Amino acid sequence: MPPGGARIRERGKAKKGTLKRLLRLLVKEYPIRLIVVFVCIVINVFTNLCSSIFANLITNCLSVAIPHSNPFTGRYTVVAMNMTFNTNITRLLIAMAIIYTVGIFAAWYWNRSMAIITQKFMNSMRIKMFNHLQDLPIKYFDTHPHGAIMSLFTNDIDTIRQFISQALPSLVQATFAVVFVFVTMLMNSIWMTLVTIFFTIAMFMNTKFIGGRSAKYFMKQQIQVGIVEGNIQEAIDGLKVIKVFSHEEQAGKDFDKLNDQLGSFATEANIHGNITMPINGNIGNFMYVFTAIVGFMMILIPGFNNVNIFGQVTAVTPETMPTFWGMIVAFLMMSRMFTNNVNTFSQQVVFIVMGMAGASRCFDLLDEKPEVDDGYVTLVNVKEENGKLVETSDRTHRWAWKHPHKATGEIDYTELKGDIQLLDVDFSYDGKKMVLHDVSVYAHPGQQIALVGATGAGKTTITNLINRFYPLADGKVRYDGININKIKKDDLRRSLGIVLQDVNLFTGTVMDNIRYGRLDATDEECINAAKIANAHDFIIRLPEGYNTMLSGDGSNLSQGQRQLLSIARAAVADAPVMILDEATSSIDTRTEKIVQQGMDQLMKGRTVFAIAHRLSTIQNSNAIMCMENGRIIERGTHDELIAKKGYYYKLYTGAFELE
């Protein structure tokens, strides 16, 4: 595994400040909605608390209307009926209906709003991450497994969704409920509140020890999901290789091993997570019972008076008896509400930990430094007026480098001819092992330069450096006499057409895939490009011609047809410099002739860098560079190198193979 690949998988814990950053983003994007949601949650908490208040008031009303036992005499007595009983009950019921209706509306609104906020935020995050991904250097993708990157957009984004839509509002609601209920409980009875505090501490201890282990295993589960997804992607991408070598059984064993590990982590996480809540629930039941016992002790034990936070002492007398009954009933309801919200709070711990870890990984991607581009020379269309090059917005098929001079403010226009020079270039991918050593290549306008050598000799690396995919360790690359570090990367790459060995086709029509070379190309230009690439004949035989839909990287086309579309894509780009990287290595001999004819058309009048294993395709090159271990060991034309009877001669005559 590449060094950076392990790094993205092992980041399980959230970085410091992740929660603050996530909340700041939410508030910045949806300030008004979040304020309204906050108000609705507070209203909803208040309406829930009102249930215990109403229970107290209704109990007080009922207690004056029914016989009850007097603990001082042991006899049943009846307190005088309050003549306003019916009126009070009616008012309480009406008030309950109004308050609960408001509570229902508040709960509906904040749940609906949080669903909207969550989905919009996820959409925004995915767009930011994907757009930032496009700006990252090639090195990032070389050092991070694609499965791990995909996991950011699926698994990690989903943990953020759970945090925003579920954990965050539940935490706010539980926090306010706990505070409101706790204060109300203290206003009623300190003794019963002390019982609640004791059992609440027991709940927190249980959550810390058992729930903490659950959170740890949920984190391991989250990390393992990314590893399993990466394995699945590798297996799908390499399915043909697996089948060719009959490694289905071994691939299954490898997957089983990773999946069993995922299952182990998930099992441990859910075991600890599932027993945390029942234990807390039973602790809450004990608290409920002991709270009731303390309440009844205040009634049954003489001198055991009730005390509230204000220091008011209330003794049980026949006159205060109705108030005690109402207070005890209300307190039992509040204690249940208190423990339920404490449980809710502890239940969200896992989602908080996972959400913060997922957000941290997503922010790590967003914090990756984008591809640095200090270039200021741009590529423009030009025309000639009075012997001078003049910039124009028309597509003239004539280009120039627009070179502003910061010191004088003057602008020079250097015609793009395709003169590329690599001067004493050294390069290393990791900063340690040098891949190129003192490489110099000269490609004059219209010349074809061929690069040959064994795999790993450094051929493709040269073309990567021309594209500025990587920074040089030493040396220079000049394009029409301009240091390519001064040229904007987008403009530089627009001037380079590329045909690769591995063709990438995208979901869309054949026409769309050709137009990918230049998005403003007309249908007619795309068809002409297909004719240049010798692709037109097979395209018109497809079920819907140029409108035939391609999917799965063009799996319904042959390798040769896919390569012809790649050449057509390069042709419609109409770039003055072409890079052909093993463009015919995976094509049969008959198809190669068709493809080569298209490539010959494509190369006319252009500077070409051709990397080839089939030496028959490069015999007419102006210069052939033979590479070995990052060095150019021979250079010359085909005839000159054959006459030397060195490395190239041995390759050509089959004395040894490129591989």
N, C-alpha and C positions, 0 to 999 in steps of 0.2 A: 504493500500500500504506500502511496506517496506520502511524504512527511506531512503535508497540509491536510491530507485526507483523514488521518487519524485525529487531527486537531478539531475538525468540524464535528466529529462523532463523539468525542470525549467531553465536549463542553456541556456538562449536565446542569451545573449550577448557574443561577442568574448572576450577572454582573451587578455590582453595586450601582444603584441609581436607575435600574431598569423600570421599577414601578413608577418612580417619579417621571421618567421620560414618557412612559406609556400614557399615564394620566394627563400629562401636559399636552400630548398629541390629541387625546380625546377632547379635552376642554377647548383646545385651539380650534378644532374643526366643528364641534357641536356645542358651543357655549350655552345658547338659549335652551335647546332641547334638554341638556343635562340639568340646568337649573330647574326647569319645569318637572323633570323626572325626580329630582331631589325633593322638591316640594310635595309631589304626589306620594313619595315614599314616606315622608314625615306624616302626611295626612293619614295614610294607610296604617301606620304604626299607632297613631292616636286613636283611630277608630277601633283597632284591635284592643287597645288598652281600655277603651270605653266599656267593653263587655264586662270587665270586673267591676267597674264603677256602677254600671246599671244593675249588676247582680247585687251589689251592696245596697243600693237604693230600693230595689224591688223586695229584697229580703226584709229590709226595715219596714216597708209598707205592709208586707204580709204578716210580719211578726206581731203586729198590733191587732190583727184580725183573727188569729187562731189561738187556741189554748196552748200553753207551753208550761213545762215543769219549772218550778221555782227551786233552785238548788239549796236555798236557805231553809225552806219549810218542808221540801219533799212533796208538796202538793201541786196539783195543776190549778193555775189561775188564768183568768182572762183579763187582759188589759183592756181598758175602755176603747171601744171602736172609734177610730178617727173618722169623723164624718166626711172628710175630704179624701178618703181612701180611693174611691172610684175615679175621682178627678186626677189624683196623683198618678195612679197606674196608667190612665189614658195618656196623660202628658208624657210619661216615661216611654210608653210604647211608640208614640208619635216621634219623640226625639230619637229613639233608637232607629226607627225606620229611616229618618232623614240622614242621620250620621252614617248608618251602614250603607245607604245608597251612595252617599258621597265617597265612602271608602271603596265600594265596588268600582265606581267610576275611576277613582285614583289608581287602583290596582290595575284596572284594564289599560289605562292610558300609559302608565310607566312601563308595563310589560310590552305593550305595542311599540312604544318609543324606543325601548332598549333593543328590541328585535331589529328595528330600522337602523338605529345607530350602529349596531354590531355588524350588520351586513354591509352597510356603506363603508365602515371603517375597514373591514376585511377586503372589500373591493379596492379601496384606496391603498392599503398595504401591499396587496398583490401587484398592483400597477407600479407602485414605487419600487418594489423589489425587482420586478421584471425589467423595468426601464434601467435601473441601476446595474442589473446583471449585464445588460448590453454594453455598458460603459466600462466594464472591468477588463483588465488585460488578459490575454490568452493564458498567461501563467497561472491565473486563478483557477481556470478550468483544468489545467494540467496537474494541479496539486490538490484538487478536491474531487472526490468521487461524485459522478453525476447523480447517483441514487441519493447521496446525502444532500445534495443541492435540491433535488426534487422533494425530499422530506421537509425542507423548509416551507415549501408552498402547500404542503398537505398536512402533515402531522403537526408541525409547529404552529402554523396558522390556526389550526383547529383548537389548539390549547389556548390561544389568545381569544378565540371566539367564546370558549367556555368561560374564561375569566370575565370577559366584558358582559356577556349576556346572562351568566348565572352567578358567578362568585361575587362580582363587584356589587350589583344591586342587593344581593342577599346579605353581604357584609354591612352595607350601609343600613339596611332595614334592621338587621340583628343588633347592630351597635346602638341605634337609636332606641330600639325596643328595650334592650338591656338597661340602658341609662334611665329611660322613662319609668320602666317598671321598678327598677331598684329604688329610685327616688320616691315613688308612690308607696312602695313597701315600707320604707323608712318612716314615711309620714303616718303610716298606720300602726306599725308595731316593730320595735327594735328586736324583741325576743325572737319573733318568728323570722325576722330578716337575718339574724345571726345563724339560725338553722340553715337558711338558704345559702348563706356565704360559705358555711362549712362544706356542704355537699357540692357547691359550685367549684370549690378548690379541688375536691376529689375528681370532678369531671375534667378539670384542666390537667390534672396529673395523668389521668388515663389517656387524654388526648395527646399529651406530650410524649409519653412513652410508647403507647401502642400506635396512635395516629402518626407519630413521627416516623416510625418504622415503615408505615404504609406509604408516607410521602417519599421516603428514600427509594422504596421499590417501584413506586410509580415513575420516579425519575429514571431509574434503570430501564423500566419498560419503554419509556418514551425514546431513550437513546437506542435501544435494541430495535424498535420499530424502524428507525432510519436505516439500520444495518440490514434488516430483513428486506426492506424495500430496495436497497441497493443491490442485494443478491438477486432479487427477482428481476430487476432491470438487466443485470448482467446476463442472467440465464436466458431472457427473452432475446436480447441483442445477439447472443452467441448460440442460439438454438440450433442452427445448422451445424456449427462446430461440434456441439454436444452429440447430435445425432450421427454425424460422420464418424466420430470416434467411439460411438456406442457408450457414451458416458452418462446415459440417462439415470442409471442406478446411482452412480457416484454423485451426480448433481442433486439427486433426491436426498442422498445421505447428508450432503453439505447443507442443503436447505433445512432438513429435519433437525440438524444440530443447532442451527441458528434459531429455528422456530421453537425448538424445545427450550432454548435459553429464554426466549421471549415469553413462552408459556410459564416457565418457572418464575420469572420476575412478576408477570401478571397475576399468577396465583398467589404469591406472597403478598403482593400489593392489595389484592382484593380480600384475602383472608384477614389481614390486619385492618383494612378499611371497613370490612363488613362487621367485625366484632367491636369496633370502637363505638359505633352508634348504639347497638343493643346494651352494651355495658353502661354507657352514659344514660340511656333510657331507664335502666333499672336503678341507677343511682338517683335519677330524678323521681322514680316511684318511692324509694326510701325517703327522699326529702319531703315528698308530698305527705307521706304518713307521719313523719316526725313533726312536720309543720302543724298538722292537724292535732297531734298529741299536745304540743305546746299550747296551741290555741284553746283546747279544752281544759288544759291544766289551769289556765288563767280563770276559767269559769268555776272549776271544781275545787281548786285549792284556795282557801281563804288567805288573803294577803299577797297572793301572786297576781299583782296588778299589771295592767298593760301600760307600756311606756312608748312614746313615739319620739321622733328626732327632735321635736321642739321641747322635749322634757316634760310633756304633759302626762300625768299619771291618771289612769282611769280604772277605778275599782268596779267590780261586778256587783250591781245592785238590781233590784227589780226594775228600776227606771232605765238603767243602762243596758239591761239584758238584750233588747232588740238590736241595739247598736253593735254589741259584741257579736251576735249571730251574723249580722250583715258583714262586719269586718272580717270574720273568719272565713266565710264563704268567698268573699272577694279576694282575700289574701291567698287562699288555696288556688284560685284561678290565676292570680298573678304569678304565683310560684311556678305553676305549670307553664305559663307563658314565658317566664324567665328561663327555665331549663330548656324549653324548646328552642329559644333563640340562642342560648349558649351552645346547644347541639348544632344548630344551623351554622354558627360561627366556626365551630371545630370541624364541621363537615366540609367547609369550603377551603380548609388549609391545603388539601391536596391540589385542588384546582388552582389555588394561588401559586403554589410552588411550581406546578407544571406550566401554568400560564406565564410566569416570570421567566422560567427557563426557555420556553418557546420564544417569548418576546426577545430575550437576550440573544438567542441565536439569529433571529430575524434582524435585529439591530446590528449584530456583528456583520451580516451581509451588507446592510446599508452603510456601515462604517468602513467597509473595505475601500481603499483608495482607488478611485477610477483611473482609467488609463490616462497617463499624463500626456498632454499635448501642448508643447510650447511653440508650435509652429505658427508662422504668420504669413507664409507664402501660400497663395491660393491658386487654384486652377480655374481659368476663365475661357470662354469662347472669344475668339478675336477675328477681325477681318483686317485687310490691308487698305489703308487710305493714304495716298501721297507718299508711298514707300514706308509707312510706319504701321505698326500693329496697333489696332484700336479695339478696346473691349466692346463686346456687343452681347445682347441678351439672346440673339438668334443662334440657333444651332448650326454652325458653319462647318463642323467637322474639322476645325482648325483650333488648336488650343495654345495657350501661353501661360507661363507662370507669372502671376502678378506679385511683384516683389517690392513692397514698400520699405523705404529706408527711414528708420526712426530718427536718425540724426538730422537729415536734411528735409524730410517730408516728401521727397521725390518718389515716384513709382516707376519701376522698370518692368517691361514686358519681355520675358525670355521665351521664345517659341519652343513648345514642347516637341522635341525630336526623338526622344527615347534613348539618349546617351546615358548609360548607367555604368558607374565605376565603383568597385569595391577596392579600397586601398588599405592594405596591411591590416585586415580585420581579424581581431581575436574575439572569441565569444564563449560564454559559459552559461548554461541554464540555471545552475544552482550557485554560481559564484565560487565554486571549488574546482570542479573538473572542467578543463577547457575542451570545448567541442570543435572549435575552429582555431587554427594556428596560422597567423600571418598570411591570410588568404587575400589575393588580389585578382580581380576579374574585370575585364574591360569589354563592354558591349556597346558598340557604336550603332547609330541609328540604322534600323533595317536589318541588322545582323541577327543570326540565330546562334545562340550559345548553348551548347549541350553539356550537361553535367552527368557523368557516369561514375559508378563506383558501388561498392558493396553497401548493403543496408547498414546505416549508422555511420557512414563515411562523412556526412555533413551536407549532403546535397540539398535536402529540403530546408535545412537550417539557413542556407544562403537566401532562399526565396522568402523565408520568414523575416529575415533581417531587411530585405528590400521593402517588405510591407510594413516595417516598423512594428512588428508584433512583439519584439523584444529589444531592449537597449543593448548597444554594443559595449563590450568590455574595453576594446581599444580599436583604433583605426577609424576610417570614415567611409561613408557611402554617399556618392554624389550622383545627382540626377540632373542632367543638362547643366552640369557645372555648379549646381546648388546642393549644399549639404542637406540631406533629407530630414535632418532634425529641425530645419527651418521651415519645412513644408507641413502644412496641416495634414493630419493623418487621413481625414476623410477625403481630402483632395488628392493626396498621394494614392490612396487605394482606388479612387475613381479612375485614375490613369492606368491602372493595372488590371488586366483581365486574367482570370485564373480558371484553369481546367484541372481538376484534381482526379486522382485515381478513385477515391471514394466519393461517389456522387450523392449529394443530398437533394432530394426532391421533397417538396412540401405539399400538404393537402390543398388541393385546388385543381384547376383545369391545366391542360398542357400549355395553353396560352399564358396562363398566370405564371407558370414555372419558367417559361422563356422570358417573360416580361420582368422577372425578378432581377435580371441583369441590368435593366434600366426602367424604373417604374413609370416614366412618362412616355415610354415607347408606344407607338400606335400598333394596331393589329397588323397593318401592312408591313411595318418594320420587323415585327416578330416573325411573320411568315417569311420575309426575305432572309432573316437570320437563320431560320430553319432550313431554307434552301441552301444557304452557304454551308451549313453544317451537314448537308445531305440527310437531314432528318425529315424533310417535308413528305417524302414518299411514304414512309411508314406511318406518319401522323395521320395522313388523310385516309389510311386504311383502318384506323381505330374506329370503334363504334360511333363516336360522335366527333371524330376529327380533332380539331384544336380545342373543342369544348369537352373532351373526354376528361372525367374527373380522375385524379390520381390520389391515392391514399397509401399509408404504410410505406412511405419513402419510395413510391412508384413500384410496389411489389408486383403489379400486373404487367410490368414491362421487362424485357430482357436486359441484361447488363449492357449490351451494346446500344440498345435504344435509350437507356438512361444516360449513357455517356454522350450520345448524339444530342440529347436535350441539354446536357451540360455545356457542350460546345456551342449550341445555338444561343444559350444564355450568355456566354462570353461574347458571341458575335454581336448580339443586340446591344451589349455594353459599348461596343466600338472603341475599346481602349487602345491607345497607341503602343502599349507594351503588354506582351502576353507571357504568362507563366504556365507551362504545361508540366504538371507533376505526375509522371507515370500514367498519362492519359489513356494509353492503349494497352497497359500491362495485363488487364483482366478481360481482354476481348479476343475472340478467336481470329484466326488469320484472315478469313473472308471478310468479317466485319471490320477488321483493322484497315483493310484497303479502303472501305467506304469512309471510315472515320478519318483516315489519313488524308483522303481527298478533301474532306471538310476542313481539316486542320490546315492543310496547305493553302486553302482559300482564306482561312482566318489569319494566317501568318503573313500574307502578302503586305509588304510595306511597313511591317511592324518589327520592333525589337522583340526577340523571343528568347526566353530561358526555358530550355526543355530538359527535363529529367527523364531518363529512359533506361529501361532494362533491355528492351529490344533495340539492338544497335542498328538494325536496318532502318529505323525511323529517323536516325540522326546523321546519316552518312553525308548529307548535303549541308550540314551545319558549317558556318564560317569558322567556328572554333569549338573544339571539344576539350573539356577539362576532366581529367581523370583524378578522382579523389580517393584518398585512403587515410583513415584515422584523422580526419579534419584538416588534411593538407592536400594541396594540389601537387601531384607528383608528375603529371604529364599534361601538356597542352599543345594543341595544333589542329590542323585539319585532319580529316579521315586519312587521306593519302600520306600525309606527313607522319602520322602516328603509326600507320601500318609499316612505313619504311623504317621506323625506329626499332620495330620488333620488340617493344617493351610491354608494359602493362596492358595497354589497349589492344595490341596485337594478339596477346594471349586470350583476352576476352573475346575478340572477334573470331579467332580461329578455334575457340572452344577449349583452349588449353586449361582454363579453369573458369568456373562459373562466378557470376557476380555475388551470389549468396555465400 
